[in-house]
Amino acid sequence: MLVQKDLDSILDLFYDGVIITDRDGTIVKVNKAYQRFVGKTAKELIGADIRSTAGIKIHSNESSTFKVLKEKRPVTIMQRAVNENGYKEFMTTGMPMFNDQNEVEFVVNCVRDMTELNELKRHLSKMERINQNYLEEIKTLKQQQANESGLVVRSKVMLDVKDAAAKVASVDSPVMLRGESGVGKEVIAKYIHRNSKRAKGAFIKVNCGAIPASLMESEFFGYERGAFTGAGKEGKPGFFELADKGTLFLDEIGDMPLDLQVKLLRVLEEQEFRRVGGVKTIRSDVRIIAATNQELEEMVSQKVFRKDLYYRLQVYPILIPPLRERKEEIPFFIEHFLQRYQEKNAIQIQITQEAIQMLCQYDWPGNIRELLNVLERMAISSPNGEILPEHLPREIFGILGKIIPKSFQEEVELFEFQGMKRALVLHKSTRKAARALQMSQPTFVRKLKQYDKKYKSDPNTDR
C-alpha cells in the first residue's frame, strides 16, 4: 500500500508543477516542480492562500482553482506570470476531487510552463517565414534568370529541346544548334553554359559571319605585338584565350572560311594554339557550341565546309523548331517581352486579346526576333499604353486580313462580347466587370459599345 512518502515521491517525479488546495483555496500540497516555478519552498507555500502572493504572481482575471470550485468540473486556462527575468506563460488545468456528498473537497492543479514551448513555436514560425522568404527570393532569382536569358518554354517541342540541352550541359562535348535565323539558338547556348560546370567561366559569342576573313585568325587566336602592320603594341588575346575555362559560342559557323576551319579543327583536336606572330604554345580549355541556319550537309557535299570539322562539331545536334511550329508560345513571348519592356522603361503597357489572337495567326518568317521587333514597335507607337489590333504594322495587319476568315474574327468578338455581358450582369458595374476581365474600364466601355452596336441585332449573341 502506498504511504504518504511514496505519494510525495511520485508527485516530485512530474515535470509539470502540481499544487493542491482545499475548498477554501488554501494550499495543502505542492511538488518540487511547482516550487521551482515560483522560487519558494514547500514550507513557505503550504498553508498559504492561493490568492496571496505566496504562489505564482498571476496577472490574469481568472483562477483555475476558483473556477473549478464554482463550476465543479475540470477547467484549463492560460496564465502569464511576471518575474524579474521577464514573464512566463503557464497552462493550468484544475481538476475537482469530490467527497461523499458530491462536494468539491480539493482542487488539483497541474501547471505546465509553456514559455519554452511557445518560444520554440515562435522560433519555428520565424524560421518558416525566413525559409519562405528564401524560397520567394530563389523563385524571383530563377524568374529573373529566365527573363534575362529570354528562355520561354511552353510547347512540347521546346520542352524536348530544353531537356536535350540540359542533358548535354553536364558534359564538355561539342554541341551543334540547328534552326532558322531568329529561333533562339543563342538563348539555348546560354542555357547550356549556365547549367554546365563552366557556368562561372566566360561565355564568348562570336558571329562568324560578321568578322572580315582577313581578321578572323587574329580575332580567334590573338596576336603578339608587331605581328602585322597595325597590330597593337602589347598584343591581344583572342577568343580562345578569353573563353578559357568557359564556353565559346560560334554563331553562323557555316560562314567561316575554309582556311580558318582547318585551324579551328586543329585546336579542337589538340587543345592548343599559337597567337599570330607568336612561338609560345597556349593550352585551350574551351567548350564549343556552334550554331547555323544553313544546310551544312549540302555545304560539305559542295566542299565549302570541311567534312572532318562537320563531324567534330556535330557530336550532339539540337534542332530548334521555328516559331510557326510552336505558336502556342507566342502569348508567353508577348507577356515576357512586355514585362521586360515595362521594367526597363518604367511604364505600363498592355495588349488586348484581339491583338494577341491576330499575332498568333501570323507565321513569323523572322521567328522570335521578328516578333520582338514588332512588339517593341507597337509598344512605342501605341497611345495610352494599350496595344490594339489597329496598332499592328501595316504589312502584318494586311496579311492577317487575308488569312483570317471574317467568320473567325466574328466568333472571337462574339465570344468576348458574351463574356463582357455576363461579367456586367454579375458585377453590376463596368469598373468591377473590367477588373474581373483584367482590362481597363475605358477599354471595357469602348468595346461594349462597339460590340453592342455591331451585334445587338444578332440572335446568336446570347447563345
Backbone torsions as a table, in degrees:
resi	resn	phi	psi	omega
1	MET	NA	136.6	-179.9
2	LEU	-72.6	135.1	177.4
3	VAL	-104.8	173.9	-176.7
4	GLN	-55.8	-40.9	-178.9
5	LYS	-61.6	-39.6	179.0
6	ASP	-64.9	-41.3	-179.8
7	LEU	-64.2	-40.7	177.8
8	ASP	-62.7	-41.6	179.8
9	SER	-63.8	-39.1	179.4
10	ILE	-65.0	-45.3	-179.9
11	LEU	-61.5	-35.2	-179.2
12	ASP	-72.0	-14.2	177.0
13	LEU	-78.0	-17.9	-176.6
14	PHE	-69.4	138.0	174.1
15	TYR	-74.3	-34.0	177.6
16	ASP	-78.0	153.2	175.8
17	GLY	-76.9	144.0	177.8
18	VAL	-127.4	126.8	177.1
19	ILE	-134.6	127.9	-177.0
20	ILE	-114.5	131.0	178.1
21	THR	-123.2	159.6	174.3
22	ASP	-87.2	-172.3	-175.3
23	ARG	-67.9	-15.3	179.3
24	ASP	-95.1	-1.6	-179.4
25	GLY	87.7	14.4	177.9
26	THR	-87.2	132.4	-177.7
27	ILE	-72.8	127.6	-179.2
28	VAL	-113.9	-21.1	179.3
29	LYS	-160.2	142.8	174.7
30	VAL	-140.3	149.7	175.0
31	ASN	-98.1	174.9	-176.0
32	LYS	-63.5	-34.5	-179.5
33	ALA	-62.0	-42.2	179.6
34	TYR	-67.7	-38.0	176.9
35	GLN	-60.4	-38.9	178.5
36	ARG	-65.8	-39.4	-180.0
37	PHE	-58.8	-45.1	-172.0
38	VAL	-96.8	-9.0	179.3
39	GLY	70.1	31.6	179.4
40	LYS	-133.5	159.5	179.4
41	THR	-88.2	166.0	178.3
42	ALA	-62.6	-35.9	-180.0
43	LYS	-62.2	-35.7	-179.9
44	GLU	-75.6	-28.1	-173.1
45	LEU	-90.7	-46.1	-174.8
46	ILE	-63.9	129.0	-177.8
47	GLY	97.3	-12.4	-179.9
48	ALA	-85.6	158.0	177.9
49	ASP	-79.9	132.8	-179.0
50	ILE	-58.5	-24.3	-178.6
51	ARG	-81.7	-10.0	-178.8
52	SER	-83.3	179.0	179.6
53	THR	-78.1	5.6	180.0
54	ALA	-67.9	-27.3	179.4
55	GLY	-96.1	-154.2	177.1
56	ILE	-71.5	132.5	179.5
57	LYS	-76.2	88.1	-174.4
58	ILE	-84.5	127.4	174.9
59	HIS	-99.1	77.4	-177.0
60	SER	-155.5	150.4	178.5
61	ASN	-83.4	-7.1	-176.4
62	GLU	-108.1	145.1	172.8
63	SER	-126.7	122.8	-178.4
64	SER	-62.3	-37.2	-178.2
65	THR	-61.0	-51.0	-175.9
66	PHE	-77.0	-21.6	173.6
67	LYS	-70.9	-37.7	176.7
68	VAL	-66.3	-43.9	179.7
69	LEU	-61.2	-35.3	-178.0
70	LYS	-77.5	-44.3	-172.6
71	GLU	-95.8	-13.4	178.1
72	LYS	54.8	45.6	178.1
73	ARG	-156.1	160.7	177.6
74	PRO	-64.7	140.5	176.7
75	VAL	-135.3	154.4	176.2
76	THR	-131.4	128.4	179.2
77	ILE	-133.6	157.3	174.3
78	MET	-101.2	135.0	-177.8
79	GLN	-134.5	155.5	179.4
80	ARG	-127.1	131.1	179.7
81	ALA	-119.1	135.3	-179.4
82	VAL	-99.2	134.8	173.8
83	ASN	-136.0	-173.6	-175.7
84	GLU	-66.8	-19.6	-179.3
85	ASN	-96.8	9.8	-178.4
86	GLY	122.6	-122.8	178.6
87	TYR	-143.9	159.8	175.3
88	LYS	-126.3	151.1	178.9
89	GLU	-112.4	133.0	-177.6
90	PHE	-126.0	143.5	168.7
91	MET	-109.1	117.2	-176.0
92	THR	-112.9	125.8	176.1
93	THR	-113.3	117.4	179.0
94	GLY	-102.0	135.8	-178.2
95	MET	-128.4	132.5	-178.5
96	PRO	-81.6	146.0	170.5
97	MET	-116.8	119.0	-173.4
98	PHE	-96.0	151.2	172.8
99	ASN	-94.3	-171.6	-176.7
100	ASP	-66.6	-24.2	178.8
101	GLN	-88.6	13.5	179.9
102	ASN	60.4	33.7	175.0
103	GLU	-106.3	148.9	178.8
104	VAL	-71.7	118.4	-178.8
105	GLU	-94.7	-43.1	179.5
106	PHE	-139.0	157.7	173.2
107	VAL	-122.4	123.1	178.5
108	VAL	-100.9	118.3	179.0
109	ASN	-107.2	125.2	172.4
110	CYS	-101.5	120.7	-173.9
111	VAL	-113.0	119.5	179.8
112	ARG	-110.1	127.0	177.3
113	ASP	-76.0	110.5	-176.8
114	MET	-94.4	1.7	-173.7
115	THR	-59.8	-51.6	-178.3
116	GLU	-64.6	-42.1	-179.6
117	LEU	-63.5	-44.1	179.5
118	ASN	-66.7	-36.7	177.2
119	GLU	-63.8	-40.6	177.5
120	LEU	-63.6	-41.5	178.3
121	LYS	-63.0	-42.3	178.3
122	ARG	-64.4	-39.0	179.0
123	HIS	-64.7	-44.2	178.8
124	LEU	-63.9	-39.5	178.0
125	SER	-62.8	-41.5	178.3
126	LYS	-63.6	-42.3	179.7
127	MET	-65.2	-36.9	177.4
128	GLU	-63.4	-41.1	177.9
129	ARG	-64.8	-41.8	178.7
130	ILE	-62.8	-45.3	178.8
131	ASN	-61.4	-40.5	179.3
132	GLN	-64.0	-39.7	177.1
133	ASN	-63.3	-41.2	177.8
134	TYR	-62.0	-43.5	179.6
135	LEU	-62.0	-40.8	178.3
136	GLU	-65.3	-39.9	178.6
137	GLU	-64.9	-43.1	178.4
138	ILE	-61.8	-43.0	178.8
139	LYS	-61.4	-43.7	179.4
140	THR	-63.7	-43.5	179.9
141	LEU	-63.5	-40.9	178.2
142	LYS	-63.7	-41.4	179.3
143	GLN	-65.5	-41.8	177.9
144	GLN	-62.6	-40.7	179.5
145	GLN	-63.5	-42.3	178.0
146	ALA	-65.3	-40.4	179.4
147	ASN	-64.8	-40.7	-179.3
148	GLU	-65.4	-36.6	-178.5
149	SER	-79.3	-20.8	-178.2
150	GLY	77.1	12.7	-178.0
151	LEU	-78.8	110.3	177.8
152	VAL	-118.4	116.6	-175.5
153	VAL	-127.1	109.2	-180.0
154	ARG	-136.5	4.1	-178.0
155	SER	-119.3	159.4	-179.9
156	LYS	-61.5	-42.4	-176.5
157	VAL	-65.3	-37.1	-179.9
158	MET	-78.7	-27.1	172.6
159	LEU	-63.8	-38.2	176.1
160	ASP	-64.7	-40.8	177.8
161	VAL	-62.7	-45.0	-179.4
162	LYS	-63.5	-41.2	178.1
163	ASP	-62.4	-42.5	178.9
164	ALA	-63.5	-41.7	179.1
165	ALA	-65.1	-39.1	179.6
166	ALA	-65.5	-37.5	-179.8
167	LYS	-65.9	-43.9	-176.0
168	VAL	-79.4	-15.9	-178.0
169	ALA	-62.4	-30.0	-174.3
170	SER	-79.2	-9.3	179.4
171	VAL	-119.6	171.8	-176.0
172	ASP	-100.9	12.1	-177.6
173	SER	-63.3	145.4	175.0
174	PRO	-62.1	147.1	-179.5
175	VAL	-124.2	137.4	175.6
176	MET	-114.6	115.3	177.8
177	LEU	-95.6	121.9	-178.6
178	ARG	-113.4	147.7	177.8
179	GLY	155.9	163.8	-179.3
180	GLU	-65.0	163.2	177.4
181	SER	-62.8	133.0	176.0
182	GLY	88.8	7.2	-177.8
183	VAL	-83.4	-11.6	178.6
184	GLY	107.6	32.8	-179.5
185	LYS	-64.5	-39.9	179.4
186	GLU	-65.2	-36.0	178.3
187	VAL	-62.1	-43.0	178.5
188	ILE	-67.7	-38.6	177.9
189	ALA	-60.4	-43.4	179.2
190	LYS	-67.0	-34.9	177.9
191	TYR	-63.4	-43.1	178.3
192	ILE	-62.2	-46.7	-179.5
193	HIS	-62.1	-44.9	-176.0
194	ARG	-64.9	-26.5	-178.6
195	ASN	-102.9	12.5	179.4
196	SER	-102.8	172.2	177.4
197	LYS	-70.8	-8.8	178.7
198	ARG	-95.8	12.1	-173.3
199	ALA	-57.8	-31.0	-180.0
200	LYS	-79.5	-13.5	177.8
201	GLY	-82.9	178.7	-177.3
202	ALA	-76.3	148.6	170.4
203	PHE	-113.1	107.8	-176.6
204	ILE	-107.7	118.6	177.3
205	LYS	-96.9	133.3	177.9
206	VAL	-126.8	119.0	174.7
207	ASN	-88.4	102.7	-174.8
208	CYS	-65.5	-17.7	-179.8
209	GLY	-90.5	-5.3	-175.7
210	ALA	-106.4	-3.1	-178.6
211	ILE	-103.4	127.4	177.2
212	PRO	-57.2	141.2	-176.8
213	ALA	-56.8	-33.7	-177.9
214	SER	-69.7	-20.4	-177.6
215	LEU	-104.9	-5.6	-172.1
216	MET	-60.9	-46.4	-176.1
217	GLU	-62.1	-45.5	-179.4
218	SER	-68.6	-31.0	178.1
219	GLU	-70.6	-38.3	-178.2
220	PHE	-76.6	-44.2	-171.7
221	PHE	-108.7	-5.3	-179.5
222	GLY	78.8	179.1	179.3
223	TYR	-151.1	155.9	175.5
224	GLU	-88.4	161.7	-180.0
225	ARG	-63.4	138.3	179.9
226	GLY	75.7	10.9	-177.0
227	ALA	-64.8	-31.1	179.3
228	PHE	-159.0	167.1	-179.7
229	THR	-61.3	127.6	-179.9
230	GLY	92.8	-3.8	179.4
231	ALA	-67.4	144.9	179.2
232	GLY	-64.3	153.6	-175.8
233	LYS	-66.1	-31.0	-177.2
234	GLU	-98.5	1.7	-174.4
235	GLY	76.5	-176.3	-176.6
236	LYS	-156.8	133.9	175.0
237	PRO	-74.8	149.6	178.3
238	GLY	-96.4	-176.2	-177.1
239	PHE	-59.1	-37.1	-177.5
240	PHE	-66.6	-35.2	176.7
241	GLU	-72.5	-42.0	-178.4
242	LEU	-65.4	-30.0	-177.6
243	ALA	-94.7	10.8	-178.4
244	ASP	-56.4	133.7	-176.4
245	LYS	67.1	10.0	-179.9
246	GLY	-127.5	-148.3	-175.4
247	THR	-124.0	135.9	175.2
248	LEU	-110.7	114.2	-178.5
249	PHE	-98.4	110.3	-178.0
250	LEU	-97.2	92.9	180.0
251	ASP	-81.3	148.3	-178.3
252	GLU	52.6	50.3	-178.3
253	ILE	-60.8	-24.9	-179.6
254	GLY	-66.4	-16.2	-180.0
255	ASP	-90.9	4.0	-179.2
256	MET	-76.3	131.2	179.9
257	PRO	-61.7	152.7	-177.0
258	LEU	-59.8	-40.8	-177.2
259	ASP	-65.7	-33.8	177.4
260	LEU	-75.9	-29.0	176.3
261	GLN	-58.9	-38.9	179.1
262	VAL	-62.0	-46.9	-178.2
263	LYS	-68.2	-36.1	177.5
264	LEU	-64.1	-43.3	179.1
265	LEU	-60.8	-40.1	-179.8
266	ARG	-63.6	-41.6	178.8
267	VAL	-64.5	-41.8	-179.3
268	LEU	-63.7	-36.2	-176.5
269	GLU	-83.3	-39.5	-175.6
270	GLU	-98.6	-14.9	179.6
271	GLN	57.3	37.8	175.6
272	GLU	-156.9	160.3	-179.2
273	PHE	-160.0	175.0	174.3
274	ARG	-126.6	146.1	174.1
275	ARG	-67.0	157.2	174.6
276	VAL	-62.5	125.6	-178.6
277	GLY	80.2	5.9	-178.5
278	GLY	-107.3	164.7	178.7
279	VAL	-119.0	-12.1	-177.9
280	LYS	-82.7	132.0	177.3
281	THR	-83.4	130.5	-178.7
282	ILE	-113.3	127.2	178.4
283	ARG	-73.6	145.7	-177.3
284	SER	-120.7	116.2	175.3
285	ASP	-116.8	79.2	-173.3
286	VAL	-130.1	137.7	174.1
287	ARG	-94.3	130.3	-177.0
288	ILE	-101.5	126.8	167.5
289	ILE	-121.8	120.4	179.8
290	ALA	-108.1	158.5	179.3
291	ALA	-147.7	147.5	177.5
292	THR	-159.0	153.0	172.1
293	ASN	-109.5	9.4	-178.4
294	GLN	-98.0	163.3	176.6
295	GLU	-86.3	91.5	-176.4
296	LEU	-63.5	-33.1	179.6
297	GLU	-60.7	-41.8	177.8
298	GLU	-66.9	-38.4	178.9
299	MET	-66.8	-35.0	176.5
300	VAL	-65.8	-43.4	179.6
301	SER	-65.7	-28.1	177.8
302	GLN	-89.6	2.8	177.3
303	LYS	61.1	33.2	173.3
304	VAL	-106.8	-1.7	172.5
305	PHE	-140.2	130.7	-174.1
306	ARG	-66.3	133.0	-179.7
307	LYS	-65.0	-41.3	-177.8
308	ASP	-65.8	-37.6	176.8
309	LEU	-69.1	-37.4	178.0
310	TYR	-56.7	-48.8	-179.0
311	TYR	-69.7	-29.7	179.4
312	ARG	-69.4	-35.3	-179.0
313	LEU	-87.5	-24.3	-173.3
314	GLN	-88.0	28.6	-179.4
315	VAL	-63.3	-43.9	-177.9
316	TYR	-135.8	87.4	-178.4
317	PRO	-80.3	141.6	174.6
318	ILE	-128.8	121.1	179.2
319	LEU	-95.7	122.2	179.0
320	ILE	-100.8	116.7	-175.3
321	PRO	-69.9	153.3	177.2
322	PRO	-68.5	163.0	-176.9
323	LEU	-63.6	-30.8	-178.6
324	ARG	-65.9	-17.4	178.6
325	GLU	-96.4	3.2	177.9
326	ARG	-145.8	51.4	-175.5
327	LYS	-64.7	-18.9	178.4
328	GLU	-64.1	-14.9	179.8
329	GLU	-87.5	-12.5	-175.9
330	ILE	-57.2	-47.5	178.5
331	PRO	-58.4	-33.2	-179.6
332	PHE	-74.5	-35.2	173.7
333	PHE	-63.9	-39.7	178.9
334	ILE	-62.5	-47.5	179.5
335	GLU	-60.7	-44.4	-179.6
336	HIS	-61.3	-45.5	-178.7
337	PHE	-65.5	-46.9	-176.7
338	LEU	-63.1	-36.3	177.9
339	GLN	-63.6	-45.6	179.1
340	ARG	-67.4	-36.9	179.7
341	TYR	-63.9	-42.5	179.4
342	GLN	-65.3	-42.9	-179.7
343	GLU	-65.2	-39.7	-176.9
344	LYS	-71.8	-38.7	-174.0
345	ASN	-105.9	-0.7	178.0
346	ALA	54.4	44.6	176.2
347	ILE	-134.7	159.2	177.0
348	GLN	-94.6	131.8	179.0
349	ILE	-139.9	134.5	179.7
350	GLN	-128.2	161.8	176.9
351	ILE	-135.5	138.1	-177.6
352	THR	-78.1	158.4	179.0
353	GLN	-62.8	-34.6	179.0
354	GLU	-62.5	-41.5	179.4
355	ALA	-64.9	-41.2	178.4
356	ILE	-62.8	-44.6	-179.5
357	GLN	-61.5	-38.5	-179.9
358	MET	-70.5	-38.9	177.6
359	LEU	-64.6	-30.8	-179.9
360	CYS	-72.5	-16.2	-179.6
361	GLN	-85.3	-17.8	-177.1
362	TYR	-79.5	146.9	-175.2
363	ASP	-84.9	-13.6	175.9
364	TRP	50.4	70.4	177.7
365	PRO	-60.2	-26.1	176.5
366	GLY	-89.8	5.2	176.3
367	ASN	59.3	-146.1	-172.6
368	ILE	-62.6	-37.2	-179.5
369	ARG	-59.1	-42.4	179.4
370	GLU	-68.2	-41.6	179.4
371	LEU	-59.2	-47.7	-179.1
372	LEU	-65.7	-34.8	177.4
373	ASN	-62.7	-44.9	-179.8
374	VAL	-66.3	-42.1	179.5
375	LEU	-61.4	-42.5	179.9
376	GLU	-65.9	-39.8	178.7
377	ARG	-61.8	-43.4	-179.5
378	MET	-69.1	-37.9	179.8
379	ALA	-62.4	-35.5	-179.9
380	ILE	-73.8	-40.9	-171.5
381	SER	-88.8	-17.5	-175.2
382	SER	-75.8	133.9	178.1
383	PRO	-80.2	155.9	174.0
384	ASN	61.0	17.3	176.0
385	GLY	66.7	26.6	-179.9
386	GLU	-133.6	123.1	-179.4
387	ILE	-90.0	119.1	179.5
388	LEU	-109.7	164.9	179.0
389	PRO	-54.6	-34.9	-178.4
390	GLU	-70.5	-9.2	178.1
391	HIS	-87.8	-6.3	177.4
392	LEU	-63.8	143.3	178.1
393	PRO	-54.3	144.9	-175.4
394	ARG	-56.1	-40.1	-176.9
395	GLU	-64.8	-33.8	179.0
396	ILE	-81.9	-43.6	-179.5
397	PHE	-60.1	-39.7	178.7
398	GLY	-63.6	-43.1	178.6
399	ILE	-65.1	-42.2	-179.4
400	LEU	-63.2	-36.7	178.8
401	GLY	-59.8	-27.3	-179.9
402	LYS	-86.4	-30.7	-172.8
403	ILE	-96.4	-17.0	179.3
404	ILE	-97.6	116.2	178.4
405	PRO	-61.5	143.9	-179.8
406	LYS	-58.7	-38.1	-178.6
407	SER	-61.9	-35.7	178.6
408	PHE	-64.9	-45.0	178.6
409	GLN	-61.4	-40.9	179.8
410	GLU	-65.4	-38.0	177.8
411	GLU	-61.8	-42.6	178.7
412	VAL	-61.8	-46.2	-178.9
413	GLU	-65.0	-43.2	179.0
414	LEU	-61.6	-40.8	179.2
415	PHE	-61.7	-43.5	179.6
416	GLU	-68.6	-40.7	179.3
417	PHE	-58.6	-45.2	178.8
418	GLN	-62.1	-43.6	179.0
419	GLY	-62.4	-39.5	179.8
420	MET	-66.8	-40.4	179.3
421	LYS	-66.4	-39.9	178.3
422	ARG	-65.3	-40.2	179.1
423	ALA	-63.8	-38.0	-179.8
424	LEU	-67.5	-40.1	177.7
425	VAL	-65.4	-41.1	-176.5
426	LEU	-71.0	-42.9	-172.0
427	HIS	-99.8	-7.5	170.9
428	LYS	73.1	-14.1	179.8
429	SER	-142.3	151.7	-179.3
430	THR	-65.8	-32.5	-179.2
431	ARG	-65.0	-47.7	-179.8
432	LYS	-70.0	-37.2	179.1
433	ALA	-65.6	-41.1	178.8
434	ALA	-63.4	-41.1	179.1
435	ARG	-64.0	-40.3	179.3
436	ALA	-63.3	-33.2	-179.7
437	LEU	-92.8	5.8	177.2
438	GLN	57.7	47.8	173.5
439	MET	-138.2	163.3	-179.4
440	SER	-73.7	155.5	-179.7
441	GLN	-63.1	-43.2	177.8
442	PRO	-59.4	-39.3	178.2
443	THR	-65.0	-42.2	179.3
444	PHE	-60.4	-47.8	-178.7
445	VAL	-64.7	-43.2	-179.0
446	ARG	-62.7	-45.3	-179.9
447	LYS	-66.4	-41.4	-178.1
448	LEU	-61.0	-43.6	177.7
449	LYS	-64.8	-42.1	-178.7
450	GLN	-63.0	-47.2	-178.7
451	TYR	-71.0	-36.6	-179.8
452	ASP	-63.3	-40.3	179.1
453	LYS	-67.7	-37.0	-175.1
454	LYS	-81.2	-35.5	-170.7
455	TYR	-120.1	8.7	-174.6
456	LYS	-64.1	-25.9	179.4
457	SER	-94.1	-0.4	-178.6
458	ASP	-85.0	118.0	-178.4
459	PRO	-65.6	-15.3	-177.0
460	ASN	-83.8	-4.1	-177.3
461	THR	-70.3	-18.1	179.5
462	ASP	-109.0	14.7	-175.7
463	ARG	-72.7	NA	NA
